[in-house]
Amino acid sequence: MGIRSFAAELLPSALVAARTAAQRTAEPVEAASFAALVDKLGYLGKNDVKVIREAYKFADEAHLGQYRASGQPYITHPIAVAGLVADWKLDAQAIMAALLHDAMEDCGVTKPQLIERFGAATADLVDGLTKLDKLHFSTREESQAESFRKMLLAMARDVRVILIKLADRLHNMRTMTAMAPDKRMRIARETLEIYAPIAHRLGLNRAYRELQELAFQFMHPWRYGALQKAVQRSRGYRRDIVDRVQREVEKAFASAKVRVQVSGREKTVYSIYRKMNEKHTTFAQVSDLFGFRIVVPTLSDCYLALGVLHQLYKPVPGRFKDYIAIPKANGYQSLHTTLVSPLGTAVEFQIRTEPMHAVAESGIAAHWMYKTKDVHQPEEAQRLGALWLKSLLDIQDENNDSAEFLEHVKIDLIPDAVYVFTPKSKILALPRGATAVDFAYAIHSDVGDHCVAASVNGEPVALRTELKSGDVVEVVTAPGARPNPAWLNFVRTGRARSKIRHYLKNMEHEESEALGEKLLAQALRAEGMLMPSADAGDAEAAATWQQLTRWSGNRNREELLTDIGLGKKIANIVAKRLAQNLVERGTRPDAVTLSIGRYAVDDSIPSQGLVMIDGTEGASVQLASCCRPIPGDAIVGYLGRGEGLTVHTAECSIGKRLFERDADRFIRVGWAEELSRSFETVVTLLLENGKGALARVAQSVNSAEADITHIDMDDQRDGHTVEMRLTLSVRDRLHLADVLRMLKRAPAVLRVARVKP
């Protein structure tokens, strides 16, 4: 079936006829716009232009009868997107993909059709740009996150995907006036939060500025209008000084016999708004509304031009930046200096070479512009862009959750950066606010996983210390160290966050699997049977496990045991099904195993299934924060759904309510004889409010060989008494009793007791 006949089936014939007639009237407009696209393709060969023309005809037929919200034929949009892509000098495959980018999504064209007509590479680009609307998601946010994830991963494999997507978004933003206000607001916010930062991250500064400006215009039309008028008025007032500065600068370079191109540039309305917002200033206080760009022939001329400018006008101290020696993370290179003009206003100058200018405006797209030339800087932009794209794949490998993946990507899209040094003088670019832990993970994931301390400029610092440009950072590691969940509260980079979460999830998975195996073995012994072998070479046992996982809906044995350890499945129910499967295969319950499983209380018997708590438990076993059990307390275990095993004291009121509601989820737990650590509990004290009271309390706790891990004090401290809550680290109930006795003897303590829920 042809594309044209397919479109005809989608709409009533009368409607098709009417729209076809309307489209015929628009053909000159389309032909003119495609002719304008062809004019931009002079850098491509005749065969490339020929296949692009075929892609245009295919897209034109596919979109027949479709119109944009503005009333224009839909094909005008793919042509405009292809034109933007051609401005970046991308290859024929990218331009064909730009023309076809909505064909799969909106016209029912399949990927095999595109492969047959235009090749696999073009079809892959179009597929990477296609949203996941055909799948069903519980929320719009989930659908959006999964579509972003698909696009970003396609982009990591081929950067042309995101370049076409940015061109698509830029044209949509330029023509968004016809849309409903709520849709305009949603798309503008999405552009400002995701697409503009991606454009900046890849060095597409021209697209970045325009996307920001358009998004601001649609999100805050009144603010945009007021600032735009203020800028226009200011432009009139300052025209004389701009012309004067430009004349004097050109004259100074002519005298120094340095060949330069001098051009003025204005701040965008959005950048002025953001500066006013961040620094809490008025429009009149924003001094650097305009600046100049100096483009010179060679790298050495950049520094020569800097000398000429500094001799002409006085530089503002602290406002010089050398992004040539240390490029920005997106490959941007220029010298920035701010000078005082003849009328006392600050004027910024950017000095760069022509290739640097190409990278500054087009970023990673400059790789295609200079593909055949021996130019270093665009290759550098490509390399830096590729590093970030590779980091997306690293994050993807550790995250199955789309929203979490998108969160990590957003973190890494922050434009500001600090530049720090390793002890061997290697430069690393990190987001502003990055810490020593972020630095450790930027070096290598193993360094981050095992870091225990850090020093900055030779001085020991806390791991949460924020780094500043120029810092020399050294990380100390220990083989037995592991990531701390508290690090997630302060790390700044998506890489560090995803690596920490991945490690903790793996640890939780392994611990939950071990707990699930123990619980299932215990429940199966109560049925009079032993666990089948986990050895893949045992065909009979492997078949039994396969039959059980099919029944439970799990992919394999490990996943089933993990679900039991996390409380997603009840061990007793799974054990009964497993016992039934074993009986069907000829295994009979054993009387001795049955009696041990049901009645044994001695933990020295290997088959006994009581879960013992010794302090080595990880994420799969938690001590309830409501009652904070310590060794010596009578305890019970509650297997929450997806939460692992939570241990409560037997007298805990919250635990009792859970038991009344869901008794099947409670299992027998006990304290091991050998404990590996101390445990936390909370006590309350009523103190006489006097000088040195807290010191005497701390001395009493220390005398009992316990530790204070946290202190909460009553806000009302001006009365005769004050109430205090201490979180103490103790070995067991006997140790706690010693601590309470020591506290009662302290002169300032009027009352002390352990907190119970």
C-alpha angles and dihedrals in degrees: 000000000000123000092246093054090045090055090048091057092053095060134041110267094243091054091048091051093049093048092044089055090049090049092052088059089054095048095099089055091051094044090050092050092048089048088054088052091051089052088061094053098075090117091063129076126253093257090053092052089048094056090044088055089052090051089051092052091048092049091045090056093043093053095042109140094016121120135187123238088261091060095249120130109271093237090072089072098056089045091053091048090050088050092055090048090050089053086062089051094237119169129268094265091058093048091049089049089051090054092047099036095113097035096092095041101043106021106041094245110155129223093242089056091054092046090052094049104033109013136259096280094058091043091052090053092051091046091052089055095049117102122229096245092135092066122077119239129181094233139019089241091056091050091048093048092050091048090051089048092052093048095046092049091048086049091052088057094043121011091204088078093068093040090057091044092052090050089049092050092045093055091045090053091049091054101036098109092096094058127097114272095244091051091047090052093049094048092045092052091047089050093051094046101040119008101042092050090048089052089051093046090055092045096249091142098163091054090041093056094045094048090050092047094049093044091051091048092055097039097046108018095165094050091044092051094048094048093045091055090048090052092049091051090047090049089058092049094048101041092099095053093045091052091046094050091048092051093048093047093049090047091050092052092046089054091049089048092234114146109225143157111225119197131169122231133190130212113253119249090247094052089051090049092049092048091050090048096047097043096034092233134143124244090256090058094056100098106177099062092141137030143167135250118213115197115192133183102244142023094250089052088063091066092040089054090050090056092050092052094047090052091050099048134013114259120233107244115249094014099100120104127181107206090163095068091038109025121204118260091262094054097261113156128186142118112250122198131164117213134186110247124218090267093051097256122131115250123187121216125197116199121195145138124256094260089047088051090052090052092044092055102032104021114185090006087068086074088075094042091056098030095123097038130083096242119145103199101060088049087054090053089051091050094049091046090050090052091057092045090051089052088057089059090048090053091046091054089060101040129063092171112092096204091051091048091051090048091055092048091050090053091054092049093071105124101208116086142183122213117220134175133231117224086263091056097253111150120231125188114215132172117268108272094031116151137212089269091056088051091051092052091045088059094049137320091243090056090051094045092053103034116128104166142007140202127206118203089348095306121112112245138178115268090243092059112128114235126230129207111277096026117141105218128196124184126206116211134192124200094229096046122109135186117284117226088222089068089074088070094066113018113113108194125080090225094058093044094050093045092051093047091046092052093047092047091050091050091048090048093052093045093046091050091052091047091047091052091051093048093047092048089051093049092045092052087056085060089052097253140107126231115271115247119275090211110123088212092064100088095189094051092044090054090049092052092046090053091049095048090049088055093046095044094238125136096228146347094274093054091049092051090047090053090052091049090050093048094245089122129031114242094214093056093046090046092054091051092046090049089051091051091049092050090051088054092052103266115136127204113262116228095214093050089046094053092045092047094051106033112020115113101170108100090203088075103095095219095054111117103203108134108235122209114211103154098261092096116121133196095322094064119048131180107229113255091211095066104010099213118214130191110289094038117113103247141191130195125230118197102210122199105270092343102092122226119335117194118214131179112257090244096048109127092211091051090049091053090050090050092052091050100041113010093164090069095060119097134183115267133171143177119267118234092235113054122195101203146006123271133226127241134163128237130184124219133192108210137188103247102239142125114291095011093127092047091054091050091051090048092052092051090048091050088057090053094244130126131232109223099174139010129202119185132193113260090224098080100149096077131086093265135034130199120225135186118207124194104210131193110220138164099231145319093294091053090048090052089055091051092050091050091051091049093050089055092055109106095228096050114096098172137004132180141157114259114245126185 
